[in-house]
Amino acid sequence: MIVDDTYSVPIRAAGALLWQGSERVREVVVVHRPRGDWSFPKGKVDPGEQLVSAVVREVREETGFRIQLGPWLGRTAYVKNGWPKQVDYFSGEVPADSGQVNTFIPSDEIDDVRWLPVPVAAGMLSRPDDVRLLTELEHRVMARSSTLILLQHGGMAGTKADWTGRKSERPLDESGLTAARGFGSMLAAYGPQVLHSADSLRCLQTVEPYASAKDLPVRDTKRLRGKHFDIDYALRIAGESLDTGESAVICAHTAGLEELFGELCRQRTATRPADTTIPKGGMVTLHGTAGKIHHIERHMVQ
């Protein structure tokens, strides 16, 4: 978006449509800002912050709820105080077993938070683009869905030619370790409870920050590593996540991960994506229900 010749990069922000209920009867959270508008919780992405992490933080700050993300719903763009602003929105839910008690306290930024039926919320929202997002929520978000995350590690120490040890023992370099910490923040936004990894050091280092933060075991196996990659095994554990509603992570090497991505799309969507590349530092999220993938997103760690 180029407004004029003085600047071209918009202010980035992120928000969520927090919902509860069923596909037939839903309620969403809307917030009131003292300047007079009703909207969804959102806010600026901090420098160096992961986009999905910013969503979770902003929702917590504005509503008091800790959420887990679902599919991306869309993007709005507008000009505020002469500056272009771009807001990415995701769906979000309060985890059913979290036992949360809302801690919202009115402030100068948000003075009211309400759960409203979707038709009522549509009539209160101040911006037409926000009403459009409600339609996307209705179309994109299925009850009892799960998120399967395919994770590709960041940079590795040295080069293939320089490395004299076993391939499986080649560690991440500093950029790879930084990416792993970024992935820890990104994974926390989705809250997966099952972690699968190749048994190579670099894959284990990639999932370690999230596993340690959540005190979760890592199911590591040679069947996800390099030339030992077992596509049937990978499809089985991926299917267990999508078919049971239990969100999971699979961290593996490039060739196997991309084969898995393509095969999942072939079996569970109408068409295979033209490009199944997952670059280093890349994360693919697949949102689905039993037997079907409904939405696919690609993220790069910052």
N, C-alpha and C positions, 0 to 999 in steps of 0.2 A: 504494500500500500504506500504510494508516494503522494503526499499532500501538496508539497511544493518543493522547491530546490534547496530548502534549508535542512530538511531531515526526511528520512525514508523508513527508519526502523520504528515500529510501533512499540508502545509500552506493553509488555506481556503480563497477562493476568490469567487466573484460573479459578474455576468455581465448580459447584456440583448441584445436581438436582437430587436432594436427599428424599428418599421415598420409603413407604412402608405399606403393607397390605398385600393384595393379590393382583393378578393381571386384570381382573374385572373391576375391582374397587381399590383404588390407590389414594393415598394422601401424600402430599409433598410439603416440604418446608419452604416457606417464603419469609423473607426478612424485611423489616421496614427501616429505612434510613431517615434520620431526622430532617433531611432536606426535602422529604416528601414522597419518595418513590418506594414501591414494593418490588422486590427482585429476589434473585437467588443468592445465597452466600458466595462471595468471590473476593479476590484481592490480588495484589501484585505478586509476581514471582520474584523472590529475592535473588540478587546476583549469585550465580553458581548453584542455585537450588534446582532440584529436579522438578519438572512440571507436575507430575502426579503427587509428589511430596507437598508441593505448594497447595494443591487442592485440599488435601487432608488437613494441613495446618490452618488454612483459612477457614474451613468449615468449623474446626474446633474453636478457633478464636471468635468467630462471629455467632455461633449457635450453642457452643458447649458440648456438641456431640463428637465422639470419635467414630470415624466411619471407615468402611472398606469400599473401594471403588469397583464399579462395574464398567460397562462400555463407555467409550467416548461418544458424546451426543452431538457435538457441533461446535462452531466458533462464531462469535459475534464480533463486529468491528464498528467502532464509532469514534468520534472526536470529542474529547473532554478538555475544556480549558485551552483549546487550541492545539492539543496534542492527540495524535492517533493512538487508540487503545485497542488491543486484540485480546479477547477472552476465550479460552478453551473450557468447555464444560463436559463433565463426566457424570454418570449416574453414581449414586452412593447409597449405602445402607448402613444402619447401625447393626452390628453383628448380633444375631438373635440371642446368643449365649453370653453376651458381655455384661449383662446386669447393670447397665449404665443408668445413672440418675442424672438428668439434665442439670447442668451447672450454669445456664445462661444468666448473665447479669447485664441489664441495660447499660448502654454506654453512649458516648457522643457519636459513635459510628452506627450502632444498631440499637434501636430502642424497643423493638418488638420482634418476636419469633413465633410463627404460628404453623401448626400442621393443618392443612386444608385439603379437602377433596379436590381432585384435578380440575373439575369444571369451575369450582369457586376460585381456585388459584388463578385460572386463566382469566377470569373477570377482574381480578385485582392487580395483576402484573402491569407495570407501567410501560414496559417496552414490548412492541410487537415481536421482536426477535426472541424474547423470553417465552412468549406464548408458543412460538414455533418449536422451541426446545422441549416444551411439554409434549408436543406431538411426536417428536423424536423419541422421547422417553417411552411413550405408549407403544411405538412401533419396534423399538430396539431391545427393550429390557424385558427378559422373561423371568418369571418367578422360578426359584429353585434352579438357577443356572450356576455354572462354575467357571473358573478362570484357569486355563492351563498356560503356563509361562515357559517359553523356550529361551534359554539364556546362553549367550556367547561371551566368553571371557574377554578381558581387555588385553593390553600388550604383554608380551613375554620377554624374559631376560635374554639378552644377546640375540643371535641369529641362529637359524638351523645349522648353518655351516660352522659357527663358532662353538655350538653346544656339543660337548663330548660325553655327557652322561646319558642315562636312559631318557627317552623322549617323555615318558610319563612323569619324570622327576623334574622337568624343566619348569621353573617357577614363573610367576608373574613379575614383571618389572614394576618400577614405581608407578607408572601410568596405569598398569593393570591393577595394582593394589588400590589406587585411587578410584578406578572404575568399580572395583568390588565394593568399596564403601558406598559409592553412589547407588549401586544395585541394591545394597541393603536398605537404603531409604526408599527406593522405588518399590521393592518387594513388600515392604511394610504397608504401602498404600493399598495393596491387594490382599494381604493377610493369608498367603498360602500356608497350609499346615503340613504338607508332604513335600519333602525335598529329595529329588533324585539327582545323582551326579555321576559322571564318569569318575573312575578312581585315580585319575591323573592329578598331580599336585595343583596345576593351574586351575582346574575346574573346582577342586575342593576349596582352594583359596577364594574363588569367586563367590561361592555361596556361604562361606564361613561368617562374614559379618552379620548377615541376617539370621543364620542358624544360631549364632551365639546370643544375639540380642533377644531372640524369642525362645531360647533354650529348646531347640528342635534338633532331633537326630537327622543326620544326612545318610540316605541310603545309597552308598557308593558301590559301583560295580564295574568290572572290566567290560561288561556287555554294552556299555555306552561309550567306550573309548576307541578312537582311531580305527584301525583295521579290524578290531574285535567287535565293532558296532553291530548289534543284533537288531535289525529293524522290527522283527516280530515282537521281541521283548519290549522295544520302545513303544510300539503301537499299543501293546497291551497295557502298559502303565499309563500311557496317555489316555487311553479309553477308560480306564478305571476312574480317572479324575473327571472326565467329561460326563460319564454315564452315572456316577454316584453323587455328583454335586460337590465333591471334595476338591478344592482348588489345590494345585500342585505346581512345582517347578521341575523342569528337566534341564540340566546344564551338561552340555556335551561338546564334542569337537565339531568343527565346521561342516565337514562332508556329511556326517551322520545326522547332525541337527537339521541341515537343509533337506536331506532325504526325508526325514520324519515330517517336517513342515509340509513338504509337497504331498506326501502320501496321506497325511491327515486331511488336507484340503481335497484331495481326489476322492477320498472315501466319505467325507462328512460335509462337503459343500457341493454346490452345483458345478463349479468350475475350479480348476487349479489356477492359482495366481500366475501371472506371466513371469514373475521373478520371485524365487524363494530364497534369495540371498539373505543371510543373516551375518552382517559384518562384525568384526571384533568390537565389543562394547555395545552390541545390539541386543534388543529384547523384543520378542514377539509375544503378544497376549492374544489368546484365542478364547473367546467367550462362547459357551455352548451349553446345550442340554443333551440328554441321552440321544446318541446317534447323529447329532447335528451340530456343526459350528455355525453360529449366527453372525459373529463379528470378529474381525481381525484388526489388530493395531500394531504398529511398529514404533518402538521407542529407541532413542540413543541416549546412553548415559552421558551426563554433562560433566 
